[in-house]
Amino acid sequence: MSTNGSGYKVLVIDDSNTIRRSAEIFLKQGGHEVLLAEDGFDALSKVNDHRPHLIFCDILMPRLDGYQTCAIIKRNVDFSNVPVVMLSSKDGVFDKARGRMVGSQDYLTKPFTKDQLLQAVQQFGIVQQKEVQ
């Protein structure tokens, strides 16, 4: 948790530096602690080391795509309750369905707005808090 007590620790996984930076700015403005990863392998070590409250995960990434990354996170007992929101530039029904199959809670289409990002954090942060208690 951040110092003000209301923020969440949020991991943003995206191979685009622009997307990572804009998400970081939006989330910090919302009072959240932000961790960044540029691919699935980088993300897995950060999930293990920092235990984020919420994860935003791009779908199209080199080496380990978002679906594979989400599936690995969800298969781990320690992190199976951490909400994962998929990020994609495509707004396809197939992508959303496949995301749900690997355990993601929601789907945001890029480019996202500050409001969309912060609303997702609020929505899933509250769920996470209830599960922890």
trRosetta pair geometry for C-beta under 8 A, 3 or more apart (Angstrom, degrees):
i j d omega theta_ij theta_ji phi_ij phi_ji
1 5 6.2 23 158 -131 130 36
1 7 6.5 129 -168 73 63 70
1 8 7.2 -38 -115 -107 61 37
1 9 7.1 -92 -70 -29 26 94
1 33 7.8 143 175 0 17 126
2 5 7.3 -86 78 -13 69 20
2 6 7.4 -35 58 60 105 49
2 7 3.2 13 18 61 129 129
2 8 7.6 -34 -11 6 99 15
2 9 7.6 159 -47 -66 76 69
2 31 6.2 -170 70 162 156 77
2 32 6.5 -156 -32 -139 136 28
2 33 4.9 175 -78 -37 96 97
3 7 7.9 19 34 30 48 124
4 7 5.9 79 54 -10 99 102
4 31 5.7 -62 51 -165 141 122
6 31 6.0 20 83 121 98 143
7 30 7.4 131 -118 116 93 75
7 31 4.2 -136 -78 133 108 82
7 32 4.4 176 -163 -100 101 43
7 33 5.9 111 132 -13 126 74
8 32 5.1 -17 56 -130 66 108
8 33 7.2 -124 108 36 33 80
8 52 7.8 69 154 -176 91 78
8 53 4.1 -105 -167 65 105 141
8 54 5.7 42 139 8 141 111
8 121 5.9 -173 43 -172 134 106
8 125 4.6 -122 -57 -116 147 123
8 128 7.5 92 -131 63 132 145
9 32 7.3 171 -88 -176 18 88
9 33 4.6 -22 -107 74 67 114
9 35 6.8 33 177 -12 89 110
9 50 6.5 -153 167 154 137 105
9 51 7.3 59 89 97 146 61
9 52 4.7 -137 118 -131 94 63
9 53 5.0 115 51 -1 74 91
9 54 7.8 157 85 28 51 70
10 27 5.4 -125 62 -153 143 147
10 32 5.1 25 2 156 119 137
10 33 7.0 153 20 79 69 56
10 34 5.6 -24 70 -109 92 63
10 35 7.0 -173 92 27 42 76
10 52 6.0 85 -128 -165 15 122
10 53 6.8 -47 -73 58 58 86
10 54 5.0 -19 -114 71 82 97
10 55 7.5 166 -163 -89 61 30
10 56 6.9 29 175 -5 105 99
10 121 6.2 -48 -85 -113 139 118
11 34 8.0 133 -98 -165 27 53
11 35 4.5 -27 -104 74 73 108
11 36 7.6 171 -156 -83 61 19
11 37 6.4 15 -177 0 104 112
11 43 6.5 111 160 -145 132 92
11 46 5.9 143 -128 118 130 124
11 47 6.5 -62 -25 -82 173 74
11 50 7.2 137 -74 83 113 128
11 52 4.0 -128 -18 -31 102 165
11 54 7.4 -172 28 94 70 49
11 55 4.7 -14 67 -114 104 78
11 56 7.1 -168 95 31 55 64
12 19 7.7 -160 165 131 122 87
12 20 5.6 148 113 -131 121 68
12 23 4.4 145 -127 110 157 145
12 24 6.6 -125 30 -61 148 72
12 27 7.4 -154 -43 -14 127 149
12 34 6.5 -5 0 -164 112 100
12 35 7.2 167 20 83 66 54
12 36 5.5 -19 66 -111 94 67
12 37 7.3 176 88 30 46 70
12 55 7.9 172 -81 -160 28 54
12 56 4.8 -4 -117 62 69 111
13 37 4.5 -17 -108 73 79 106
13 38 7.7 -158 -156 -72 61 3
13 39 7.3 47 -170 -169 98 6
13 40 6.9 64 -177 -88 140 47
13 42 7.6 159 -129 80 95 96
13 43 4.3 3 -102 -86 130 137
13 55 6.7 14 -3 -175 111 100
13 56 6.8 -175 28 93 68 59
13 57 4.6 6 58 -118 119 67
13 58 5.9 -129 109 16 74 82
13 61 7.3 -48 150 -61 98 159
13 66 7.2 149 102 -110 120 86
13 69 6.5 -157 135 148 163 161
14 19 4.3 -86 135 94 158 126
14 20 5.1 -165 62 -60 106 81
14 23 7.3 127 9 3 138 143
14 38 7.2 -41 86 -132 41 46
14 56 7.6 -20 -39 116 105 99
14 57 7.9 173 -63 -156 68 30
14 58 4.0 105 -112 -34 73 130
14 61 7.3 -146 -145 -85 34 115
14 87 6.3 -38 -87 77 114 145
15 38 5.5 71 -117 179 52 77
15 39 5.8 40 -85 -79 95 79
15 58 6.4 -120 7 78 74 155
15 60 7.7 -85 27 110 123 67
15 61 4.6 153 -30 -128 117 85
15 62 6.3 99 -106 11 154 85
16 19 4.0 70 84 10 114 107
16 20 6.6 176 92 -10 60 83
16 58 7.3 141 14 -96 94 157
17 20 5.7 -56 -148 39 33 112
17 21 6.1 29 157 -18 68 109
17 38 7.7 -7 -77 -112 68 112
18 21 6.0 -58 -146 38 26 107
18 22 6.3 18 160 -13 64 108
19 22 6.1 -58 -143 39 28 104
19 23 6.1 27 159 -17 64 110
19 58 7.0 88 108 -78 156 126
19 87 7.2 132 180 148 140 150
19 110 6.3 -31 -115 -132 125 140
19 111 7.8 -145 -106 -117 88 76
20 23 6.0 -62 -150 39 25 109
20 24 6.2 28 154 -23 64 109
20 36 4.9 75 -168 -147 120 123
20 38 7.0 -46 -58 -92 151 72
21 24 5.5 -53 -147 34 31 115
21 25 6.5 31 156 -19 65 103
22 25 5.7 -51 -149 35 34 111
22 26 6.3 32 155 -17 66 107
22 111 7.8 -11 99 -154 162 105
23 26 5.8 -57 -146 39 31 110
23 27 6.0 24 159 -15 67 112
23 34 7.4 156 122 -145 85 133
23 56 6.4 -146 -153 74 148 154
23 112 7.8 48 -92 61 90 120
23 117 6.2 -175 -133 -133 77 149
24 27 6.1 -60 -142 41 25 106
24 28 6.1 22 161 -17 64 111
24 34 4.7 142 -132 136 75 160
24 36 6.2 -28 -73 -67 121 121
25 28 6.1 -59 -144 38 25 107
25 29 6.3 27 156 -21 62 108
26 29 5.8 -60 -155 35 28 113
26 30 6.6 20 150 -14 63 109
26 114 4.2 -162 -132 -122 112 80
26 117 4.9 70 123 70 143 148
26 118 6.6 -129 160 -44 101 94
27 30 5.5 -60 -153 40 35 110
27 32 4.4 -68 173 65 92 121
27 34 4.8 119 90 -80 133 117
27 117 6.5 -95 -66 144 80 126
27 118 7.4 172 -104 -84 52 76
27 121 6.9 130 -125 -62 93 153
28 31 7.6 71 -176 -60 34 12
28 32 6.6 -101 -85 61 32 67
28 34 5.8 -70 -57 -8 87 127
29 114 6.9 -22 69 -153 137 129
30 114 7.7 172 -48 -179 109 94
30 117 7.7 -151 -18 107 148 98
30 118 4.4 -180 -97 -114 147 114
30 121 6.6 117 124 60 154 152
32 121 6.2 -86 -67 -162 153 156
35 46 5.4 160 158 177 134 131
35 50 5.4 142 -80 93 157 166
35 52 6.0 -123 32 -77 130 122
37 40 7.9 83 137 -96 128 13
37 42 4.1 168 -160 110 95 103
37 43 3.8 143 113 -77 163 70
37 46 5.2 -141 -68 16 122 145
38 42 5.5 46 44 36 67 160
38 61 8.0 158 151 -149 54 122
39 42 5.1 95 54 13 68 105
39 43 6.9 -126 104 -9 35 95
39 61 5.1 160 -129 165 75 126
39 62 6.1 -53 -115 67 133 75
39 63 5.4 50 173 51 143 122
39 64 6.2 110 161 46 96 89
40 43 5.4 -57 -146 36 32 116
40 44 6.4 36 158 -27 67 100
40 61 6.0 147 -26 92 89 138
40 63 6.4 -152 41 98 101 96
40 64 2.9 -103 63 95 140 117
40 65 6.9 6 -40 44 137 10
40 66 7.3 -161 -77 -87 108 33
40 68 6.2 12 -138 88 166 99
40 69 3.6 -137 -126 -81 107 112
40 72 7.5 99 180 30 116 137
41 44 6.0 -47 -150 25 32 111
41 45 7.3 24 156 -10 60 100
41 63 6.1 -48 -13 127 114 140
41 64 5.6 131 -39 9 74 134
42 45 6.5 -64 -163 37 31 104
42 46 6.5 23 148 -14 66 113
43 46 5.6 -65 -149 41 34 109
43 47 6.1 38 155 -26 72 103
43 55 7.5 85 -169 -151 122 126
43 57 7.2 66 -145 -113 165 101
43 69 5.7 38 72 -158 142 131
43 73 7.9 -56 132 -65 113 123
44 47 5.7 -47 -145 30 31 113
44 48 6.5 28 155 -15 61 107
44 64 8.0 -16 -24 102 119 166
44 69 7.0 -135 -56 -142 91 85
44 72 6.3 -33 -102 115 121 137
44 73 7.3 -143 -109 -73 76 83
45 48 5.7 -58 -152 40 33 112
45 49 6.0 22 156 -13 69 113
46 49 5.8 -58 -135 45 31 104
46 50 5.4 -14 179 19 70 118
46 52 7.6 28 135 -27 95 114
47 50 7.1 -71 -120 54 13 81
47 51 7.1 63 178 -91 51 33
47 52 6.5 -70 -119 18 64 98
47 55 7.0 -6 -98 -85 110 137
47 73 5.9 -118 -148 -118 170 108
47 79 5.8 31 166 -114 122 156
47 82 7.4 -180 -151 66 110 167
48 51 7.7 -1 -173 -60 14 68
51 78 7.9 -84 -112 154 104 110
51 79 7.6 -144 -128 -95 70 95
51 82 8.0 -149 -166 -83 62 136
52 55 5.8 112 87 -69 135 79
52 82 6.5 87 85 -156 77 135
53 82 7.0 -169 -174 -136 21 91
53 125 6.0 45 136 -121 129 80
53 128 5.1 123 -173 129 92 164
54 82 6.9 -175 -97 -176 27 84
54 83 5.2 -15 -123 69 80 99
54 84 8.0 163 -168 -88 58 32
54 85 7.2 14 178 -1 102 107
54 120 7.7 147 178 131 143 91
54 121 5.9 175 63 -125 165 70
54 124 5.2 112 -114 102 122 123
54 125 6.1 -62 -40 -73 132 75
54 128 6.7 -117 -62 -33 85 149
55 70 8.0 172 102 -106 132 79
55 73 6.9 -69 31 -173 167 170
55 82 6.0 60 -7 140 108 115
55 83 7.1 -177 32 96 71 53
55 84 4.7 -19 74 -111 107 74
55 85 7.1 176 92 25 54 67
56 84 7.9 152 -95 -162 19 57
56 85 5.1 -26 -109 71 68 99
56 87 5.6 50 171 -38 95 119
56 108 7.2 -25 -142 32 110 131
56 117 7.5 -16 -83 -138 153 94
56 120 7.6 85 -88 109 107 145
57 66 4.6 140 141 -146 101 100
57 69 5.7 -167 -156 93 136 128
57 70 5.7 174 77 -65 162 97
57 84 5.6 -5 5 -169 125 105
57 85 7.2 152 22 76 73 45
57 86 5.7 -41 75 -111 87 53
57 87 6.4 -177 86 14 31 88
57 104 7.3 -127 51 -105 118 121
58 61 5.4 107 92 -52 111 107
58 66 5.3 -141 101 -70 42 125
58 86 7.8 77 -142 -167 11 64
58 87 4.7 -44 -93 73 54 106
58 88 7.1 123 -157 -80 59 53
59 65 6.2 13 172 176 54 102
59 66 3.8 -90 -110 35 36 137
59 67 6.6 37 -144 -33 83 81
59 86 5.7 44 -63 -172 96 110
59 87 6.8 -151 -12 77 76 51
59 88 4.4 10 10 -87 127 105
59 90 7.9 -67 57 39 146 101
59 95 6.4 -36 -101 -156 169 114
59 99 7.4 -78 -92 -82 116 106
60 65 6.4 -25 -118 -137 30 104
60 66 7.1 -26 -13 -4 27 109
60 88 7.1 93 -5 -127 92 84
60 89 7.7 -43 23 19 128 100
61 64 6.7 -12 95 79 113 54
61 65 5.4 154 47 -122 76 47
61 66 6.1 108 5 -44 109 75
61 69 7.5 22 49 -23 138 136
64 68 5.0 -121 -169 91 79 127
64 69 5.4 104 135 -64 108 88
64 72 7.9 -22 -174 -2 133 142
65 68 5.2 94 56 13 70 102
65 69 6.9 -130 104 -6 34 94
66 69 5.5 -55 -141 38 32 114
66 70 6.1 32 160 -19 67 106
66 86 5.8 105 150 -136 138 94
66 87 7.4 -154 -113 47 155 69
66 88 7.7 -132 39 -70 160 93
66 99 7.8 -16 122 -109 115 94
67 70 5.9 -55 -147 37 27 109
67 71 6.3 28 155 -20 63 109
67 98 6.0 -41 -107 146 133 108
67 99 7.0 -114 -99 -96 85 53
67 102 5.0 159 -162 -22 75 160
68 71 5.7 -56 -147 36 30 112
68 72 6.4 29 155 -20 65 105
68 102 7.9 -89 -68 -140 18 151
69 72 6.0 -57 -151 34 28 109
69 73 6.5 26 153 -17 64 108
70 73 5.8 -57 -148 38 31 111
70 74 6.1 25 157 -16 67 112
70 84 4.9 152 -129 136 102 161
70 86 7.0 -38 -60 -80 149 96
70 99 7.2 42 53 -150 172 69
70 102 4.6 94 96 123 113 120
70 103 5.8 -176 154 64 102 93
70 104 5.3 -37 -154 -61 153 93
71 74 5.9 -60 -143 41 28 108
71 75 6.3 30 157 -24 64 108
71 102 4.2 -78 -68 -155 87 108
71 103 6.7 135 -101 16 48 113
72 75 5.9 -56 -147 32 28 111
72 76 7.0 28 154 -23 60 103
73 76 6.2 -61 -162 26 32 110
73 79 5.1 -84 -175 119 78 132
73 80 7.8 156 137 -90 64 41
73 82 6.7 -79 163 66 119 119
73 84 6.4 122 84 -67 142 138
73 103 7.7 -154 81 88 88 136
74 79 7.4 -96 -85 106 25 88
74 80 5.4 69 -162 -127 53 70
74 84 7.1 -86 -59 2 102 137
74 102 6.6 158 21 158 144 68
74 103 3.5 90 -103 70 162 170
75 80 7.3 138 -14 -89 2 100
76 79 4.6 32 84 35 112 100
76 80 6.4 -165 79 -47 51 77
77 80 5.9 -29 -133 -8 27 119
79 82 4.8 -33 -169 9 77 123
80 103 7.6 -89 -153 -162 74 148
81 128 7.1 126 141 -126 97 75
81 131 5.3 -173 -176 145 136 154
82 128 7.2 31 -125 -114 50 121
83 105 4.5 -31 -153 4 95 149
83 106 7.7 21 177 10 113 97
83 124 3.8 -128 81 -169 168 131
83 127 6.3 85 -55 76 134 127
83 128 6.2 -104 -5 -59 106 106
84 103 6.5 62 39 110 126 88
84 104 4.6 -89 97 -117 98 73
84 105 6.2 137 56 7 50 85
85 104 6.5 109 -115 -171 20 105
85 105 6.2 -48 -78 64 67 90
85 106 4.6 -14 -122 70 91 94
85 107 6.9 -169 -169 -74 72 20
85 108 5.8 39 157 -8 115 104
85 120 5.3 40 -95 -180 167 139
85 124 6.9 -139 -47 -19 113 157
86 95 7.5 -166 128 158 145 96
86 96 7.9 -178 64 -114 136 50
86 99 4.2 -94 -11 -130 154 137
86 104 4.7 7 -30 -156 101 167
86 106 7.3 -159 27 98 71 46
86 107 4.8 -13 64 -112 100 73
86 108 7.3 180 88 27 50 64
87 107 8.0 166 -81 -160 24 55
87 108 5.4 -18 -107 70 70 95
87 109 8.0 135 -157 -117 56 12
87 110 5.7 58 177 -47 96 107
87 112 7.2 -85 -131 -23 104 127
88 91 7.4 165 95 -71 104 41
88 92 7.9 -69 120 26 145 85
88 95 5.5 -103 66 169 174 149
88 107 7.0 -22 21 -166 108 98
88 108 7.9 148 26 82 61 50
88 109 6.3 -41 77 -117 71 57
88 110 6.5 -147 103 8 19 95
89 109 7.1 73 -143 -168 22 75
89 110 4.8 -50 -85 65 65 104
90 95 5.5 137 95 -28 110 156
90 109 7.6 -112 90 -129 20 97
91 95 7.7 -136 -164 53 12 132
91 109 4.6 -6 -83 -99 98 140
92 95 4.3 95 67 4 95 103
92 96 6.9 -161 96 -6 53 84
93 96 5.8 -57 -151 37 32 111
93 97 6.2 30 153 -18 67 108
94 97 5.8 -57 -147 38 29 109
94 98 6.1 27 157 -18 66 109
95 98 5.8 -56 -144 38 28 109
95 99 6.3 34 154 -24 63 107
95 107 7.1 126 119 -146 96 141
96 99 5.6 -54 -152 33 30 116
96 100 6.7 28 152 -17 63 104
96 107 4.8 -95 -115 -12 85 167
97 100 5.8 -55 -153 35 33 110
97 101 6.5 38 149 -25 65 104
98 101 5.4 -49 -151 29 36 118
98 102 6.9 20 157 -7 65 103
99 102 6.4 -67 -155 41 30 97
99 104 4.1 -46 168 44 93 136
99 107 5.5 126 67 -82 164 110
100 103 7.6 86 -173 -47 32 8
100 104 6.2 -84 -81 60 36 79
104 107 6.8 82 123 -68 134 76
105 124 6.0 120 94 -107 155 125
105 127 7.9 172 -147 68 156 162
106 120 6.1 -157 84 -134 150 110
106 123 7.6 63 -39 96 156 139
106 124 7.2 -125 5 -57 126 126
108 112 4.8 10 163 -88 125 134
108 116 5.9 128 -139 148 120 122
108 117 7.2 60 -141 -87 166 63
108 120 6.3 -64 -60 -56 128 153
109 112 6.9 141 78 -76 45 79
112 116 4.5 -123 -170 81 99 131
112 117 5.4 110 126 -54 130 90
113 116 4.7 101 52 3 78 100
113 117 7.1 -146 92 -3 43 87
114 117 5.9 -60 -152 38 30 110
114 118 6.2 19 158 -10 68 112
115 118 6.1 -61 -140 44 28 103
115 119 5.9 31 159 -24 65 110
116 119 5.8 -56 -145 35 25 112
116 120 6.6 27 156 -20 61 105
117 120 6.0 -57 -156 32 29 110
117 121 6.7 27 149 -17 63 105
118 121 5.5 -49 -149 34 38 114
118 122 6.4 39 152 -19 67 103
119 122 5.7 -53 -149 36 32 111
119 123 6.2 34 153 -21 66 108
120 123 5.7 -54 -144 37 30 113
120 124 6.1 3 167 4 66 112
121 124 6.6 -71 -141 50 22 91
121 125 5.3 28 163 -28 65 119
122 125 5.8 -52 -128 36 21 112
122 126 6.4 23 167 -21 58 106
123 126 6.6 -68 -167 29 19 107
123 127 7.1 13 146 -13 58 109
124 127 5.2 -47 -149 34 45 116
124 128 6.2 49 151 -23 70 102
125 128 5.6 -52 -148 35 33 114
125 129 6.4 37 152 -23 64 103
126 129 5.7 -50 -150 31 32 114
126 130 6.7 32 153 -18 63 103
127 130 6.0 -58 -156 33 31 110
127 131 6.6 26 151 -17 65 108
128 131 5.8 -59 -151 36 32 110
128 132 6.4 33 154 -25 67 107
129 132 5.8 -56 -149 30 31 111
129 133 6.8 32 157 -25 64 104
130 133 6.1 -54 -154 25 32 111
